[in-house]
């Protein structure tokens, strides 16, 4: 489990005109003819669609869509991200795909060796690099190595048939078994969410814009706008026929200003690389110094009594400051609120009342473990309300739309009761001049242009691959866990993963947040109702089921973000699909090895790696199966859950409004509670840096590059620290 990740907001896109293919020969004479402006608008939009289709076909045909050199570079970058994510995941549960940094590093590498390669490095090849790197880099979370596996290996009690202490071979079998089916889940959803519904997927869009800027003009020549972007921008203008001439001129001027800014950004890509290197170096130096001077991790900024008794220290880690920059000021402030409530109020309350009489830092008897129950209730409430709304909203939308259109349907007797009345989609070159082609309330039903069929993943590959990946998951689960989990439980977990992954993909496309933590918790809750608590393996079954659902949702979401990036740049979906499979396979092996390396050198759980996410997993399993609750925990957890069910509902109501950010987000508050304050304070500093940068009008891409360098610096140099620790090099 990881805190749900977001990205900077990117330019919103409008909807598109539809071109009907219904037979218009029976149109009534009373129907007014379209005006000359409407005919011109339809013809112009058809031309734009033609250009976009040509753009997609031309770029999908490029041989650079899938090259060995890009796969190898993507794997190399992915290994770095994998080490980094394992390190931070075991510390706090935070994992990132690092799509934009991966794309930037890949571009910088090929730009450096440009004189020594036979053919140019293109945007579609850059897409492949970041797809492979992201698939490999997120496997520590996707395969459960930052949450479920530490819980199974180190936190299970003997009465729960643990701990398991799985060997490296079994870890690799498990990882390979669950690393594929999420990819196959995403492919059938692509047509619906990307082409028909045109969901934004902000991080994928932002990565595409960055890659386009990097490749568009690095020598200062005239800008060439991407035809897909032209189509999107102009279609948005066409859907606003009431816009005045002055407004259109202003929009054009703004477009020119934006293009000028992009040209400036292209000319400044080397500065971004320098910034990345500087941030990487500073963070690396701090990380190496912290090995020899461990107190650098816990500075008692609020005084020694608060530090020693209540764990209020500050960890000035550049990486966690970078994480705060990426999270943004609103999220980090909500985390700070969680830390204040959890560690400043609930922790002293629990200890002073004897509900958690042990040392504060003790997970079993101390207030550190007691407040986790409250954070769990907050996460469950947030997840249930958010995912429930994802299910309910389409029903309400289509019901209200049907009721609104019912009078006209009754009058015209135009119910879509037969196949002949449904209509089909027209070729992109079709241009009709009847009134049915005008912008209308139904004009958003036409899909946007897609890659040629030969570059799409065939249904045969998808269905056979999905069945094979499910079979592989079942086999791997029963090889690794033998008789601990029954076959029906594994199959049911996969079914839940399939259903919940659809919800996760939609949430990611609309909000840029993939609620994998909520999805896993809902699966754990469902299995508590299915598997009786009297089953001696109830906790193990609960954990494994949650891990399977989290893996599927994570992979499906990451794959869809990458497909969005590729779609905007014309990359062949088939090439991205195979790149994702390669990255996932290598990532499964590498992440298992990296996890075993860290856990063999460091004490887990221990001072460096407290694995709070593993405790969240095991406590959730015990909570939903009715085991292990300390005194007064359920009363406070119930109250907190009710409060945050209401606040989450208000956040849903306030979507897109300024006041939404003022209402605390449940997941962010919960993360602030179950992580010690030292990490939260550092992230808050990063959030303040992000706020200051935005207030002074700085480019968001620049501060993201800074944050990425800070994160990667500590993640990479932590490998050096790992070597020093394995050699038992003494601290100062």
Secondary structure, DSSP 4 states (H G I P E B T S, - for coil): --PPP--------------B-S--TT--TTSPPPPHHHHHHHHHHHHHHHHHHHHHHHHHT-GGGS-HHHHHHHHHHHHHHHHHHHHHHHHH------HHHHHHHHHHHHHHTGGG-SS---HHHHHHHHHHHHHHHTHHHHTTTTTHHHIIIII--GGGT------HHHHHHHHHHHSSHHHHHHHHHHIIIIIIS----HHHHHHHHHHHHHHH-SSS------HHHHHHHHHHHHT-TT--HHHHHHHHHHHHHHHHHHHHHHHTHHHHHHHHHHHHHHHHHHHHHHHH-GGGG-B-TT-HHHHHHH---B---HHHHHHHHHH-HHHHHHHHHHHIIIIIIIHHHHHHTTTT-S-TT-TTTSHHHHHHHHHHHHHHHHHHHHHHHHHHHHHHHHHHHHHHHHHHHHHHT----SGGGT--BPPTT----SGGGS--TTGGGSPPP---GGGSPPHHHHHHHHHHHHHHHHHHHHHHHGGGS-HHHHHHHHHHHHHHHHHHHHHHHHHS---HHHHHHHHHHHHHHHS-TTSTTHHHHHHHHHHHHHHHHHHHHHHHHHHHHHHHHT--HHHHHHHHHHHHHHHHHHHHHHHHHHHHHS-SSSSS---HHHHHHHHHHHHHTT--PPTTHHHHHHHHHHHHHHHHHHHHHTTTSGGGGGSPPHHHHHHHHHS-HHHHHHHHHHHHHHHHHHHTT--HHHHHHHHHHHHHHHHHHHHHHHHHHHTTPPP-
